[in-house]
């Protein structure tokens, strides 16, 4: 069923995965923009940069030399946010509370080609990245102190990326991060009540309506979630319930790679630039417990709003109230879907 009022009037949408709301104000999309415009750098990068610490054969800050890798290269982060050997401690002093946190952080180079991004890589090349994600997830899951593995990528300087070489990160830690904990709870509560996957049931509703679907193959769907916060936010969801990326066979991992290739290429065509975003995979914890309620998914949060130079800022009301967006999820889906069909 299509709900016409959603395209014209301010309203709230409920995020079933976090239990939180987002304010949607479609009438504000027409307002003039006199704010900050971001600089656009369309300069073509070389395939190899002798000053890049991620390029094959180059020396990193800590003195280690990268191998002459030919596809995917993973190493422990030289400036890790989490330490695996820190002491266990806690502070419980009235209203002052703190706990120690341990973890392992890794960097994953998607390609030795300094000039590329995921959008420039084939599905076959991206599948090798998926295989590396699976390998690292499985390896870290075996560590007794690791209870969650967060795979993510920051692309573009506007997203705080410090090196343009195609790469992502894997942070693993002893407790569940805030966003994961919300989704863990929401999916568990739904499964207890309905005896089915929250995302699986949501996906069936989306496939029936087709308003927010951008692309699908035999195993995966790319869509703009109904509750999207970022202007061109998307989510990749497996059609069958999979707790983690480890549950993917070779065929499914290829279709997953194809979905990543399709949406990243569409992003680059949207404003004719190398499109910035933060992406991340949310999947079952590695705590050894029964996580049958989990349905893994990958989200893309791009900051650009109107053009290559106009960014969505999460300030003011978003910081002190509730996330807010102007263009609706349906409008964003139409624009991205048109690019996928080209």
Secondary structure, DSSP 8 states (H G I E B T S, - for coil): ---GGGGTS-EEEEETTTTEEEEE-GGGGGS---S-----------S--TT-TTSTT-B-TTS-B----SS-EEEE-TT-SS-SS----EEEETTEEEE---EEEEEEES-S-TT--GGGS-HHHHHHHHHHHHHHHHHHHTSTT--EEEEEEEESGGGT-S--SSEEEEEEESS--HHHHHHHHHHHHHHHHHSS-HHHHHHHHHHHH-SSEEEE-SSEEEE--TT--STT-EEEEESS--SSGGG--HHHHHHHHHHHHHHHHHHHHHTTS---EEEEEE---SSSS--TT---EEEEE--B-SSSS-B----THHHHS--EESS-HHHHHHHHHHHHT-
